[in-house]
Amino acid sequence: MITYYSDIVREVMESITPEEQALSDMTDGIAGRLDAVMKRKHISKSQLAKMTGRRPSEVTKWLGGGHNFTCKTIVLIQQAVGEDLVRVVSGRR
């Protein structure tokens, strides 16, 4: 169990729903994966901005974690960097 030394922090942390935590984990995971791909491929924030037609400030938001990525944005980024950030397993046959 985590001990919080501030009542405010404890109250906020205890009010987070499982769905909110799962969303946070997912968005942070996507941001972390993007950061790793960019480092491995030596892609700067400004280069990714040019590759995606977005502003560098938006790339900074993507990498900061907590950004609620749309599927369209994920596809745009994946095509720009040439790698999957998210893989979808289809149940269809």
C-alpha positions in Angstrom: 0.0 0.0 0.0 1.2 3.5 -0.8 1.4 6.1 1.9 0.5 9.6 0.9 1.8 12.4 3.1 -0.7 14.9 1.9 -4.5 14.5 2.5 -5.2 16.2 -0.8 -3.0 13.9 -2.8 -4.4 10.9 -1.0 -8.0 12.0 -1.8 -7.2 12.6 -5.4 -5.4 9.3 -5.9 -8.2 7.4 -4.2 -10.8 9.1 -6.4 -9.3 7.8 -9.6 -11.5 5.1 -11.1 -10.1 1.9 -12.7 -11.1 3.2 -16.1 -9.3 6.5 -15.6 -6.2 4.6 -14.5 -6.4 2.3 -17.5 -6.7 5.2 -19.8 -3.7 6.9 -18.2 -1.7 3.8 -18.5 -2.6 3.4 -22.1 -1.9 7.0 -23.1 1.4 7.0 -21.2 2.4 3.7 -22.8 1.7 5.1 -26.3 3.8 8.2 -25.5 6.6 6.0 -24.1 6.6 3.8 -27.2 6.7 6.9 -29.5 9.6 8.3 -27.5 11.5 5.1 -27.8 10.9 4.8 -31.5 12.0 8.4 -32.0 15.2 7.9 -30.0 16.1 4.7 -31.8 15.5 6.3 -35.2 17.1 9.6 -34.3 13.9 11.6 -35.1 13.6 14.9 -33.3 10.4 16.6 -32.2 10.6 19.1 -35.0 11.3 16.4 -37.6 8.2 14.4 -36.4 6.2 17.6 -36.6 7.2 18.1 -40.2 6.6 14.5 -41.0 3.0 14.6 -39.6 2.1 18.2 -40.6 1.6 19.1 -37.0 3.2 21.8 -34.8 6.1 20.9 -32.6 4.0 21.9 -29.6 1.6 19.2 -30.5 4.4 16.6 -30.6 5.5 17.8 -27.2 1.9 17.1 -25.9 2.0 13.6 -27.4 5.3 12.8 -25.7 4.2 14.3 -22.4 1.8 11.5 -21.5 -1.8 11.8 -20.8 -2.7 12.9 -24.3 -5.9 11.3 -25.4 -4.8 10.0 -28.8 -7.4 9.4 -31.5 -7.1 6.4 -33.8 -6.5 8.9 -36.7 -3.6 10.5 -34.9 -2.0 7.1 -34.0 -2.3 6.0 -37.7 -0.7 9.4 -38.8 2.2 8.9 -36.4 2.7 5.2 -37.2 2.9 6.0 -40.9 5.3 8.9 -40.3 7.7 6.8 -38.2 7.2 3.5 -40.1 6.4 1.5 -37.0 3.4 0.4 -35.0 2.8 2.2 -31.7 -0.4 0.1 -31.1 -1.3 -3.2 -32.5 -4.9 -4.3 -32.8 -5.8 -8.0 -32.7 -8.8 -8.6 -34.8 -11.4 -11.2 -33.7 -12.6 -11.5 -37.3 -11.6 -14.4 -39.5 
